[in-house]
Amino acid sequence: MDNYDQQTGNIAKYVWSFLVGVLLGGVTGAMAMLLLAPQSGKQTRDQIRQQGIELREQTVKTVEGAVTQARGKARQITDDVRERAGELQQRGQDMLDERRGHLSEALKDAGKAVEA
């Protein structure tokens, strides 16, 4: 489970870092646009508003993609863990059956020794 927790933490860090980068890039771009705008204030505000809407839409798409990717990875990890647990359970059952066989033989031998 530690590996699962570590991978989940890595995915969360990746998503968080990506989102922070997108937001910082958007804010930086908006500030640069304000400082370098060669047009009237109303036009600049309209342009900022429009670009804000576009940035929000891009962020939503990016977040949805990251969430989808994280869910897929989580599903894959869950499937891998279940498969490994099944293998370990089968291995344990095989070992138990083997030990039962040895014990059964030992009891038969002990019974023969008592009869003799």
C-alpha distances in whole Angstrom, upper triangle without the diagonal:
4,5,5,6,8,10,10,12,14,15,16,18,20,21,22,24,26,27,28,30,32,33,34,36,37,39,40,42,43,45,46,48,49,51,52,53,57,58,58,56,56,55,52,51,51,49,47,46,46,43,41,41,40,38,36,36,34,32,31,31,29,26,26,26,23,21,22,20,17,17,18,15,12,14,14,10,10,13,11,8,11,14,12,11,15,16,14,16,19,19,19,22,24,24,25,28,29,29,31,33,34,34,37,39,39,40,43,44,44,46,49,49,50,52,54
4,5,5,6,9,10,10,12,14,15,16,18,20,21,22,24,26,27,28,30,31,32,34,36,37,38,40,42,43,44,46,48,49,50,52,55,56,57,55,55,54,51,50,50,48,46,45,45,43,41,41,40,37,36,36,34,31,31,31,28,26,27,26,22,22,23,21,17,18,19,16,14,16,16,12,13,16,14,11,15,17,14,15,18,19,17,19,22,22,22,25,27,26,27,30,31,31,33,36,36,37,39,41,41,43,45,46,46,48,51,51,52,55,56
4,5,5,6,8,10,10,12,14,15,16,18,20,21,22,24,26,27,29,30,31,33,35,36,37,39,41,42,43,45,46,48,49,50,54,55,56,54,54,53,50,49,49,47,44,44,44,41,39,39,38,35,34,34,32,30,29,29,26,24,25,24,20,20,21,18,15,16,17,13,12,14,13,9,11,14,12,10,14,15,13,14,18,18,17,20,22,22,22,25,27,26,28,31,31,32,34,36,37,38,40,42,42,44,46,47,47,50,52,52,53,56,57
4,5,5,6,8,10,11,12,14,15,17,18,20,21,23,24,26,27,29,30,31,33,35,36,37,39,41,42,43,45,47,48,49,52,53,54,52,52,51,48,47,47,45,42,42,41,39,37,37,36,33,32,32,30,27,27,26,24,22,22,21,18,17,18,16,12,13,14,10,9,11,11,7,8,11,10,9,12,14,13,14,17,18,17,19,22,22,23,25,27,27,29,31,32,33,35,37,38,38,41,43,43,44,47,48,48,50,53,53,54,57,58
4,6,5,6,9,10,10,12,14,15,16,18,20,21,22,24,26,27,28,30,32,33,34,36,37,39,40,42,43,45,46,47,51,52,52,50,50,49,47,45,45,44,41,40,40,38,36,36,35,32,31,31,29,26,26,26,24,21,22,21,18,17,18,16,13,14,15,12,10,13,14,10,11,15,14,12,15,17,16,17,20,21,20,22,25,25,25,28,30,30,31,34,35,35,37,39,40,41,43,45,45,46,49,50,50,52,55,55,56,59,60
4,5,5,6,9,10,10,12,14,15,16,18,20,21,22,24,26,27,28,30,31,32,34,36,37,38,40,42,43,44,46,49,50,51,49,49,48,46,44,45,43,40,40,40,37,35,35,34,31,30,31,29,26,26,26,23,21,22,21,18,17,19,16,13,15,16,13,12,15,14,11,13,16,15,14,17,19,18,19,22,22,22,24,27,26,27,30,31,31,33,36,36,37,39,41,41,42,45,46,47,48,51,52,52,54,56,57,58,60,62
4,5,5,6,9,10,10,12,14,15,16,18,20,21,23,24,26,27,29,30,31,33,35,36,37,39,41,42,43,44,48,49,50,48,48,47,44,43,43,41,38,38,38,35,33,33,32,29,28,28,26,24,24,23,20,19,19,18,15,14,16,13,10,12,13,9,9,12,11,9,12,14,13,13,16,18,17,18,21,22,22,24,26,26,27,30,31,32,33,36,37,37,39,41,42,43,45,47,47,49,51,52,53,55,57,58,59,61,63
4,5,5,6,9,10,11,12,14,15,17,18,20,21,23,24,26,27,29,30,32,33,35,36,37,39,41,42,43,47,47,48,46,46,45,42,41,41,39,36,36,36,33,31,31,30,27,26,26,24,22,21,21,18,16,17,16,13,12,14,12,8,10,11,9,7,11,12,9,11,14,14,13,16,18,18,19,22,23,23,25,27,28,29,31,33,33,34,37,38,39,41,43,44,44,47,49,49,50,53,54,54,56,59,59,60,63,64
4,5,5,6,9,10,10,12,14,15,16,18,20,21,22,24,26,27,28,30,32,33,34,36,37,39,40,41,45,46,47,44,45,44,41,40,40,38,35,35,35,32,30,31,30,27,26,26,24,21,22,22,19,17,18,18,14,14,16,14,11,13,15,12,11,15,15,13,15,18,17,17,20,22,21,22,25,26,26,28,30,31,31,34,35,36,37,40,41,41,43,45,46,47,49,51,51,52,55,56,56,58,61,61,62,65,66
4,5,5,6,9,10,10,12,14,15,16,18,20,21,22,24,26,27,28,30,31,33,34,36,37,38,40,43,44,46,43,44,43,40,39,39,37,34,34,34,31,29,30,29,26,25,25,23,20,21,21,18,16,18,16,13,13,15,13,10,13,14,11,12,15,15,13,16,18,18,18,21,22,22,23,26,27,27,29,31,31,32,35,36,36,38,41,41,42,44,46,47,48,50,52,52,54,56,57,58,60,62,62,64,66,67
4,5,5,6,9,10,11,12,14,15,17,18,20,21,23,24,26,27,29,30,31,33,35,36,37,38,42,43,44,42,42,41,38,37,37,35,32,32,32,29,27,27,26,23,22,22,20,17,18,17,14,13,14,13,9,10,12,9,7,10,11,9,9,13,13,12,15,17,17,17,20,22,22,23,26,27,27,29,31,32,33,35,37,37,39,41,42,43,45,47,48,49,51,53,53,55,57,58,59,61,63,64,65,67,69
4,5,5,6,8,10,11,12,14,15,16,18,20,21,22,24,26,27,28,30,31,33,35,36,37,41,41,42,40,40,39,36,35,35,33,30,30,30,27,25,26,25,22,21,21,19,16,17,17,14,12,14,13,10,10,12,11,8,11,13,11,11,15,16,15,16,19,19,19,22,24,24,25,28,29,29,31,34,34,35,37,39,39,41,43,44,45,47,49,50,51,53,55,55,56,59,60,61,62,65,65,66,69,70
4,6,5,6,8,10,10,12,14,15,16,18,20,21,22,24,26,27,28,30,32,33,34,35,39,40,41,39,39,38,35,34,35,33,30,30,30,27,25,26,25,22,21,22,20,17,18,18,15,13,16,15,11,12,15,13,11,14,16,14,14,18,18,17,19,22,22,22,25,27,26,27,30,31,31,33,36,36,37,39,41,41,43,45,46,47,49,51,52,52,55,57,57,58,61,62,62,64,67,67,68,71,72
4,6,5,6,9,10,11,12,14,15,16,18,20,21,22,24,26,27,28,30,32,33,34,37,38,40,38,38,37,34,33,33,31,28,29,28,25,24,24,23,20,19,20,17,15,16,16,12,11,14,13,9,11,13,11,10,14,15,13,14,17,18,17,20,22,22,22,25,27,26,28,31,31,32,34,36,36,38,40,42,42,44,46,47,48,50,52,52,54,56,57,58,60,62,63,63,66,68,68,69,72,73
4,6,5,6,9,10,11,12,14,15,17,18,20,21,23,24,26,27,29,30,31,32,36,37,38,36,36,34,32,31,31,29,26,26,26,23,21,21,20,17,16,17,15,12,13,13,10,8,11,10,6,8,11,10,9,12,14,13,14,17,18,17,20,22,22,23,26,27,28,29,31,33,33,35,37,38,39,41,43,43,45,47,48,49,51,53,54,55,57,59,59,61,63,64,65,67,69,70,71,73,75
4,5,5,6,9,10,11,12,14,15,17,18,20,21,22,24,26,27,29,30,31,35,35,36,34,34,33,30,29,30,28,25,25,25,22,20,21,20,17,16,18,16,12,14,15,12,10,13,13,10,11,14,13,12,15,17,16,16,20,21,20,22,25,25,25,28,30,30,31,34,35,35,37,40,40,41,43,45,45,47,49,50,51,53,55,56,57,59,61,61,62,65,66,67,68,71,71,72,75,76
4,6,5,6,9,10,10,12,14,15,16,18,20,21,22,24,26,27,28,30,33,34,35,33,34,33,30,29,30,27,25,25,25,22,20,22,20,17,17,18,16,13,15,16,12,12,15,14,11,13,16,15,14,17,19,18,19,22,22,22,24,27,27,27,30,32,31,33,36,36,37,39,41,41,42,45,46,47,48,51,52,52,55,57,57,58,60,62,63,64,67,68,68,70,72,73,74,76,78
4,5,5,6,9,10,10,12,14,15,16,18,20,21,22,24,26,27,28,31,32,34,32,32,31,28,27,27,25,22,23,23,19,18,19,17,14,14,15,13,10,12,13,9,9,12,12,9,12,14,13,13,16,18,17,18,21,22,22,24,27,27,28,30,32,32,34,36,37,37,40,42,42,43,46,47,48,49,52,53,54,56,57,58,59,61,63,64,65,68,69,69,71,73,74,75,78,79
4,5,5,6,9,10,11,12,14,15,17,18,20,21,23,24,26,26,30,31,32,29,30,29,26,25,25,23,20,20,20,17,15,16,15,12,12,13,11,8,10,11,8,7,11,12,9,11,15,14,14,17,19,18,19,22,23,23,25,28,28,29,31,33,34,35,37,39,39,41,43,44,45,47,49,49,51,53,54,55,57,59,60,61,63,65,65,67,69,70,71,73,75,76,77,79,81
4,5,5,6,8,10,11,12,14,15,16,18,20,21,22,24,25,29,30,31,28,29,28,25,24,25,23,20,20,21,18,16,18,17,13,13,16,14,10,13,15,12,11,15,15,13,15,18,18,17,20,22,21,22,25,26,26,28,31,31,31,34,36,36,37,40,41,41,43,46,46,47,49,51,51,53,55,56,57,59,61,62,63,65,67,67,69,71,72,73,75,77,77,78,81,82
4,5,5,6,8,10,10,12,14,15,16,18,20,21,22,24,27,28,30,28,29,27,24,24,24,22,19,20,20,17,16,18,16,13,14,16,13,11,14,15,12,12,16,15,14,16,19,18,18,21,23,22,23,26,27,27,29,32,32,33,35,37,37,38,41,42,42,44,47,47,48,51,52,53,54,56,57,58,60,62,63,64,66,68,68,70,72,73,74,76,78,79,80,82,84
4,6,5,6,9,10,10,12,14,15,16,18,20,21,22,25,26,27,26,26,25,22,21,21,19,16,17,17,14,12,14,12,9,10,12,9,7,11,12,9,10,14,14,13,15,18,17,18,21,22,22,24,26,27,27,30,32,32,33,36,37,38,39,42,43,43,45,47,48,49,51,53,54,55,57,59,60,61,63,64,65,67,69,70,71,74,75,75,77,79,80,81,84,85
4,5,5,6,9,10,11,12,14,15,17,18,20,21,24,25,26,24,24,23,20,19,20,18,15,15,16,13,11,13,12,9,9,12,11,8,11,13,11,12,15,16,15,17,20,20,20,23,24,24,25,28,29,30,31,34,34,35,38,39,40,41,44,45,45,47,49,50,51,53,55,56,57,59,61,61,63,65,66,67,69,71,72,73,75,77,77,79,81,82,83,85,87
4,5,5,6,8,10,11,12,14,15,17,18,20,23,24,25,23,24,23,20,19,21,19,15,17,18,14,13,16,15,11,13,16,14,12,15,17,14,15,19,19,18,20,23,22,22,25,27,27,28,31,32,32,34,36,36,37,40,41,42,43,46,47,47,49,51,52,53,55,57,57,59,61,62,63,65,67,68,69,71,73,73,74,77,78,78,80,83,83,84,87,88
4,6,5,6,9,10,10,12,14,15,16,18,21,22,24,22,23,22,19,19,20,17,14,16,16,13,12,15,13,10,12,15,12,11,15,16,14,15,19,18,18,20,23,22,23,26,27,27,29,31,32,32,35,37,37,38,41,42,42,44,46,47,48,50,52,53,54,56,58,58,60,62,63,64,66,68,69,70,72,74,74,76,78,79,80,82,84,84,86,88,90
4,5,5,6,9,10,10,12,14,15,16,20,20,21,20,20,19,16,15,16,14,11,12,13,9,8,11,10,7,9,12,10,10,13,15,13,15,18,18,18,20,23,23,24,26,28,28,29,32,33,33,36,38,38,39,42,43,44,45,48,49,49,51,53,54,55,57,59,60,61,63,65,66,67,69,70,71,73,75,76,77,80,81,81,83,85,86,87,90,91
4,5,5,6,9,10,11,12,14,15,19,20,20,18,19,18,15,14,16,14,11,12,14,11,9,13,13,10,12,15,14,12,16,18,16,17,21,21,21,23,25,26,26,29,30,30,32,34,35,36,38,40,41,41,44,45,46,47,50,51,51,53,56,56,57,59,61,62,63,65,67,67,69,71,72,73,75,77,78,79,81,83,83,85,87,88,89,91,93
4,5,5,6,9,10,11,12,14,18,19,20,19,20,19,15,16,18,15,12,15,16,12,12,16,15,12,15,17,16,15,19,20,18,20,23,23,22,25,27,27,28,31,32,32,33,36,37,37,39,42,42,43,45,47,47,49,51,52,53,55,57,57,58,61,62,63,64,67,68,69,71,73,73,74,77,78,79,80,83,84,84,86,88,89,90,93,94
4,5,5,6,9,10,10,12,15,16,18,17,18,17,13,14,15,12,10,13,13,10,10,14,13,10,14,16,14,14,18,19,18,20,23,23,23,25,27,27,28,31,32,32,34,37,37,38,40,42,43,44,46,48,48,50,52,53,54,56,58,58,60,62,63,64,66,68,69,70,72,74,75,76,78,80,80,82,84,85,86,88,90,90,92,94,95
4,5,5,6,9,10,10,14,14,16,14,15,14,10,10,12,10,7,10,11,8,8,12,12,10,13,15,15,15,18,20,19,20,23,24,24,26,28,29,30,32,34,34,35,38,39,40,42,44,44,45,48,49,50,51,54,55,56,57,60,60,61,64,65,66,67,70,71,72,73,75,76,77,79,81,82,83,86,87,87,89,92,92,93,96,97
4,5,5,6,9,10,14,15,16,14,16,15,11,12,14,12,10,13,14,12,12,16,16,14,16,19,18,18,21,23,22,23,26,27,27,29,31,31,32,35,36,36,38,40,41,42,44,46,46,47,50,51,52,53,56,57,57,59,61,62,63,65,67,68,69,71,72,73,75,77,78,79,81,83,83,85,87,88,89,91,93,94,95,97,99
4,5,5,6,8,12,14,15,14,17,15,12,13,15,13,11,15,15,13,14,17,17,15,18,20,19,19,23,24,23,25,28,28,28,30,32,32,33,36,37,37,39,42,42,43,45,47,47,49,51,52,53,54,57,58,58,61,63,63,64,67,68,69,70,73,73,74,76,78,79,80,82,84,85,86,88,90,90,92,94,95,96,98,100
4,5,5,6,9,11,12,12,14,12,8,10,12,9,8,12,13,10,12,15,15,14,17,19,18,19,22,23,23,25,27,28,28,31,33,33,34,36,38,38,40,42,43,44,46,48,48,50,52,53,54,56,58,59,60,62,64,64,66,68,69,70,72,74,75,76,78,80,81,82,84,85,86,88,90,91,92,94,96,96,98,100,101
4,6,5,9,10,11,9,12,11,7,9,12,10,8,12,13,12,13,16,17,16,18,21,21,21,24,25,25,26,29,30,30,32,35,35,36,38,40,40,42,44,45,46,48,50,51,52,54,55,56,58,60,61,62,64,66,66,68,70,71,72,74,76,77,78,80,82,83,84,86,88,88,89,92,93,94,95,98,98,99,102,103
4,6,9,11,12,11,14,14,10,12,15,13,12,16,17,15,16,20,20,19,21,24,23,24,27,28,27,29,32,32,32,35,37,37,38,41,42,42,44,46,47,48,50,52,52,53,56,57,58,59,62,63,63,65,67,68,69,71,73,74,75,77,78,79,81,83,84,85,87,89,89,91,93,94,95,97,99,100,101,103,105
4,6,9,12,12,15,13,10,13,15,13,13,16,17,15,17,20,20,19,22,24,23,24,27,28,28,30,32,33,33,35,37,37,39,41,43,43,44,47,48,48,51,52,53,54,57,58,58,60,62,63,64,66,68,69,70,72,74,74,76,78,79,80,82,84,85,86,88,90,90,92,94,95,96,98,100,101,102,104,106
4,6,8,9,11,9,7,10,12,10,10,14,15,14,16,18,18,18,21,23,23,24,27,28,28,30,32,33,33,36,38,38,39,42,43,43,45,47,48,49,51,53,54,55,57,59,59,61,63,64,65,67,69,70,71,73,75,75,77,79,80,81,83,85,86,87,89,91,92,93,95,97,97,99,101,102,103,105,107
4,7,9,12,10,9,12,14,12,13,17,17,16,19,21,21,22,24,26,26,27,30,31,31,33,35,36,37,39,41,41,43,45,46,47,49,51,52,53,55,56,57,59,61,62,63,65,67,68,69,71,72,73,75,77,78,79,81,83,84,85,87,89,90,91,93,94,95,97,99,100,101,103,105,105,107,109,110
4,7,8,6,6,10,11,10,12,15,15,16,18,20,20,21,24,25,25,27,29,31,31,33,35,36,37,39,41,41,43,45,46,47,49,51,52,53,55,57,58,59,61,62,63,65,67,68,69,71,73,74,75,77,79,80,81,83,84,85,87,89,90,91,93,95,96,97,99,101,101,103,105,106,107,109,111
4,6,5,6,9,10,11,12,14,15,16,18,20,21,22,24,26,27,28,30,31,32,34,36,37,38,40,42,43,44,46,47,48,50,52,53,54,56,58,59,60,62,63,65,66,68,69,70,72,74,75,76,78,80,81,82,84,85,87,88,90,91,92,94,96,97,98,100,102,102,104,106,107,108,110,112
4,5,5,6,9,10,10,12,14,15,16,18,20,20,22,24,25,26,28,30,31,32,34,35,36,38,40,41,42,44,46,47,48,50,51,52,54,56,57,58,60,62,63,64,66,67,68,70,72,73,74,76,78,79,80,82,83,84,86,88,89,90,92,94,95,96,98,100,100,102,104,105,106,108,110
4,5,5,6,8,10,10,12,14,15,17,18,20,21,23,24,25,27,29,30,31,33,35,36,37,39,40,41,43,45,46,47,49,51,52,53,55,56,57,59,61,62,63,65,67,68,69,71,73,74,75,77,78,79,81,83,84,85,88,89,90,91,94,94,95,98,99,100,101,104,105,105,108,110
4,5,5,6,9,10,11,12,14,15,16,18,20,21,22,24,26,27,28,30,32,33,34,36,37,39,40,42,43,44,46,48,49,50,52,54,55,56,58,60,61,62,64,65,67,68,70,71,72,74,76,77,78,80,82,83,84,86,88,89,90,92,93,94,97,98,99,100,103,104,105,107,108
4,5,5,6,8,10,10,12,14,15,16,18,20,21,22,24,25,26,28,30,31,32,34,36,37,38,40,41,42,44,46,47,48,50,52,53,54,56,57,58,60,62,63,64,66,68,69,70,72,74,75,76,78,79,80,82,84,85,86,88,90,91,92,94,96,96,98,100,101,102,104,106
4,5,5,6,9,10,10,12,14,15,16,18,20,20,22,24,25,26,28,30,31,32,34,35,36,38,40,41,42,44,46,47,48,50,52,53,54,56,57,58,60,62,63,64,66,68,69,70,72,73,74,77,78,79,81,83,84,85,86,89,89,90,93,94,95,96,99,100,101,103,105
4,5,5,6,9,10,11,12,14,15,17,18,20,21,23,24,26,27,29,30,31,33,35,36,37,39,40,42,43,45,46,47,49,51,52,54,55,57,58,60,61,62,64,66,67,68,70,72,73,74,76,78,79,80,82,83,84,86,88,89,90,92,94,94,96,98,99,100,102,104
4,5,5,6,8,10,11,12,14,15,16,18,20,21,22,24,26,27,28,30,31,33,34,36,37,38,40,42,43,44,46,48,49,50,52,53,55,56,58,59,61,62,64,65,66,68,70,71,72,74,76,77,78,80,82,83,84,86,87,89,91,92,93,94,97,98,99,101,103
4,5,5,6,9,10,10,12,14,15,16,18,20,20,22,24,25,26,28,30,31,32,34,35,36,38,40,41,42,44,46,47,48,50,52,53,54,56,57,58,60,62,63,64,66,68,69,70,72,74,75,76,78,79,80,82,84,85,86,88,90,90,92,94,95,96,98,100
4,6,5,6,9,10,11,12,14,15,17,19,20,21,23,24,25,27,28,30,31,33,34,36,37,39,40,41,43,45,46,47,49,51,52,53,55,57,58,59,61,62,63,65,67,68,69,71,73,74,75,77,79,79,81,83,84,85,87,89,90,91,93,94,95,97,99
4,5,5,6,9,10,11,12,14,15,17,18,20,21,23,24,26,27,29,30,32,33,35,36,37,39,40,42,43,45,46,48,49,51,52,54,56,57,58,60,61,63,64,66,67,68,70,72,73,74,76,78,79,80,82,83,85,87,88,89,90,93,94,95,97,99
4,5,5,6,8,10,10,12,14,15,16,18,20,21,22,24,25,26,28,30,31,32,34,36,37,38,40,42,43,44,46,47,49,50,52,53,55,56,58,59,60,62,64,65,66,68,70,71,72,74,76,77,78,80,81,83,85,86,87,88,91,92,93,95,96
4,5,5,6,9,10,10,12,14,15,16,18,20,21,22,24,25,26,28,30,31,32,34,36,37,38,40,41,42,44,46,47,48,50,52,53,54,56,58,59,60,62,63,65,66,68,69,71,73,74,75,76,79,79,81,83,84,85,86,89,90,91,93,95
4,5,5,6,9,10,11,12,14,15,16,18,20,21,22,24,25,27,29,30,31,33,35,36,37,39,40,42,43,45,46,47,49,51,52,53,55,57,58,59,61,63,64,65,67,68,70,72,73,74,75,78,79,80,82,83,84,86,88,89,90,92,94
4,5,5,6,9,10,11,12,14,15,16,18,20,21,22,24,26,27,28,30,31,33,34,36,37,39,40,42,43,45,46,48,49,51,52,54,55,57,58,60,61,62,64,66,67,68,70,72,73,74,76,77,79,81,82,83,85,87,88,89,91,93
4,5,5,6,9,10,10,12,14,15,16,18,20,21,22,24,25,27,28,30,31,32,34,36,37,38,40,42,43,44,46,48,49,50,52,53,54,56,58,59,60,62,64,65,66,68,70,71,72,74,75,77,79,80,81,83,85,86,87,89,91
4,5,5,6,9,10,10,12,14,15,16,18,20,21,22,24,25,26,28,30,31,32,34,36,37,38,40,41,43,44,46,47,48,50,52,53,55,56,58,59,61,62,63,65,67,68,69,71,73,74,75,77,79,79,81,83,84,85,87,89
4,5,5,6,9,10,11,12,14,15,16,18,20,21,22,24,25,27,29,30,31,33,35,36,37,39,40,42,43,45,46,47,49,51,52,54,55,57,58,60,61,63,64,66,67,68,70,72,73,74,76,78,78,80,82,83,84,86,88
4,5,5,6,9,10,10,12,14,15,16,18,20,21,22,24,26,27,28,30,31,33,34,36,37,39,40,42,43,45,46,48,49,51,52,54,55,57,58,60,61,63,64,66,67,68,70,71,73,75,76,77,79,81,82,83,85,87
4,5,5,6,8,10,10,12,14,15,16,18,20,21,22,24,25,26,28,30,31,32,34,36,37,38,40,42,43,44,46,47,49,50,52,53,54,56,58,59,61,62,64,65,66,68,69,71,73,74,75,77,79,80,81,83,85
4,5,5,6,8,10,10,12,14,15,16,18,20,21,22,24,25,26,28,30,31,32,34,36,37,39,40,41,43,45,46,47,49,51,52,53,55,57,58,59,61,63,63,65,67,68,69,71,73,74,75,77,78,79,81,83
4,6,5,6,9,10,10,12,14,15,16,18,20,21,22,24,25,27,28,30,31,33,34,36,37,39,40,42,43,45,46,48,49,51,52,54,55,57,58,60,61,62,64,66,67,68,70,72,73,74,76,77,79,80,82
4,5,5,6,9,10,10,12,14,15,16,18,20,21,22,24,26,27,28,30,31,33,34,36,37,39,40,42,43,45,46,48,49,51,52,54,55,57,58,60,61,63,64,65,67,69,70,71,73,75,76,77,79,81
4,5,5,6,8,10,10,12,14,15,16,18,20,21,22,24,25,26,28,30,31,32,34,36,37,38,40,42,43,44,46,47,49,50,52,53,55,57,58,59,61,63,64,65,67,68,69,71,73,74,75,77,79
4,5,5,6,9,10,10,12,14,15,16,18,20,21,22,24,25,27,28,30,31,33,34,36,37,39,40,42,43,45,46,47,49,51,52,53,55,57,58,59,61,62,63,65,67,68,69,72,73,74,76,77
4,5,5,6,9,10,11,12,14,15,16,18,20,21,22,24,26,27,29,30,32,33,34,36,37,39,40,42,43,45,46,48,49,51,52,54,56,57,58,60,61,63,64,66,67,68,70,72,73,75,76
4,5,5,6,9,10,10,12,14,15,16,18,20,21,22,24,26,27,28,30,31,33,34,36,37,38,40,42,43,44,46,48,49,51,52,54,55,56,58,59,61,63,64,65,67,69,70,71,73,75
4,5,5,6,8,10,10,12,14,15,16,18,20,21,22,24,25,26,28,30,31,32,34,36,37,38,40,42,43,45,46,47,49,51,52,53,55,57,58,59,61,63,63,65,67,68,69,71,73
4,5,5,6,9,10,10,12,14,15,16,18,20,21,22,24,26,27,29,30,31,33,35,36,37,39,41,42,43,45,46,48,49,51,52,54,56,57,58,60,61,62,64,66,67,68,70,72
4,5,5,6,9,10,11,12,14,15,16,18,20,21,23,24,26,27,29,30,32,33,34,36,37,39,40,42,43,45,46,48,50,51,52,54,55,57,58,60,61,63,65,66,67,69,70
4,5,5,6,8,10,10,12,14,15,16,18,20,21,22,24,26,27,28,30,31,33,34,36,37,38,40,42,43,45,46,48,49,50,52,53,55,57,58,59,61,63,64,65,67,69
4,5,5,6,8,10,10,12,14,15,16,18,20,21,22,24,25,27,28,30,31,33,34,36,37,39,40,42,43,45,46,47,49,51,52,53,55,57,58,59,61,62,63,65,67
4,5,5,6,9,10,11,12,14,15,16,18,20,21,23,24,26,27,29,30,31,33,35,36,37,39,41,42,43,45,46,48,50,51,52,54,56,57,58,60,61,63,64,66
4,5,5,6,9,10,10,12,14,15,16,18,20,21,22,24,26,27,28,30,31,33,34,36,37,39,40,42,43,45,46,48,49,51,52,54,55,57,58,60,61,63,64
4,5,5,6,9,10,10,12,14,15,16,18,20,21,22,24,26,27,28,30,31,33,34,36,37,39,40,42,43,45,47,48,49,51,52,53,55,57,58,59,61,63
4,5,5,6,9,10,11,12,14,15,16,18,20,21,23,24,26,27,29,30,31,33,35,36,37,39,41,42,43,45,46,47,49,51,52,53,55,57,58,60,61
4,5,5,6,9,10,11,12,14,15,17,18,20,21,22,24,26,27,29,30,32,33,35,36,38,39,40,42,44,45,46,48,50,51,52,54,55,57,58,60
4,5,5,6,9,10,10,12,14,15,16,18,20,21,22,24,26,27,28,30,31,33,34,36,37,39,40,42,43,45,46,48,49,50,52,54,55,57,58
4,5,5,6,9,10,10,12,14,15,16,18,20,21,22,24,26,27,28,30,31,33,35,36,37,39,41,42,43,45,46,47,49,51,52,53,55,57
4,5,5,6,9,10,11,12,14,15,17,18,20,21,23,24,26,27,29,30,31,33,35,36,37,39,41,42,43,45,46,48,50,51,52,54,56
4,5,5,6,9,10,11,12,14,15,16,18,20,21,23,24,26,27,29,30,32,33,34,36,38,39,40,42,44,45,46,48,49,51,53,54
4,5,5,6,9,10,10,12,14,15,16,18,20,21,22,24,26,27,28,30,31,33,34,36,37,38,40,42,43,44,46,47,49,51,52
4,5,5,6,9,10,10,12,14,15,16,18,20,21,22,24,26,27,29,30,31,33,35,36,37,39,41,41,43,45,46,47,49,51
4,5,5,6,9,10,11,12,14,15,17,18,20,21,23,24,26,27,29,30,31,33,35,36,38,39,41,42,44,45,46,48,50
4,5,5,6,9,10,10,12,14,15,16,18,20,21,23,24,26,27,28,30,32,33,34,36,38,39,40,42,43,45,47,48
4,5,5,6,9,10,10,12,14,15,16,18,20,21,22,24,26,27,28,30,31,32,34,36,37,38,41,42,43,45,46
4,5,5,6,9,10,10,12,14,15,16,18,20,21,23,24,26,27,29,30,31,33,35,36,37,39,40,42,43,45
4,5,5,6,9,10,11,12,14,15,16,18,20,21,23,24,26,27,29,30,32,33,35,36,38,39,41,42,44
4,5,5,6,9,10,10,12,14,15,16,18,20,21,22,24,26,27,28,30,32,33,34,36,37,39,40,42
4,5,5,6,9,10,10,12,14,15,16,18,20,21,22,24,26,27,29,30,31,33,35,36,37,39,41
4,5,5,6,9,10,10,12,14,15,16,18,20,21,23,24,26,27,29,30,31,33,35,36,37,39
4,5,5,6,9,10,11,12,14,15,17,18,20,21,23,24,26,27,29,30,32,33,35,36,38
4,5,5,6,9,10,11,12,14,15,16,18,20,21,22,24,26,27,28,30,31,33,34,36
4,5,5,6,9,10,10,12,14,15,16,18,20,21,22,24,25,27,29,30,31,33,35
4,5,5,6,9,10,11,12,14,15,17,18,20,21,23,24,26,27,29,30,32,33
4,5,5,6,9,10,11,12,14,15,16,18,20,21,22,24,26,27,28,30,32
4,5,5,6,9,10,10,12,14,15,16,18,20,21,22,24,25,27,28,30
4,5,5,6,9,10,10,12,14,15,17,18,20,21,23,24,26,27,29
4,5,5,6,9,10,11,12,14,16,17,18,20,21,23,24,26,27
4,5,5,6,8,10,10,12,14,15,16,18,20,21,22,24,26
4,5,5,6,9,10,10,12,14,15,16,18,20,21,22,24
4,5,5,6,9,10,11,12,14,15,17,18,20,21,23
4,5,5,6,9,10,11,12,14,15,16,18,20,21
4,5,5,6,9,10,10,12,14,15,16,18,20
4,5,5,6,9,10,10,12,14,15,17,18
4,5,5,6,9,10,11,12,14,15,17
4,5,5,6,9,10,10,12,14,15
4,5,5,6,9,10,10,12,14
4,5,5,6,9,10,11,12
4,5,5,6,9,10,11
4,5,5,6,9,10
4,5,5,6,9
4,5,5,6
4,5,5
4,5
4
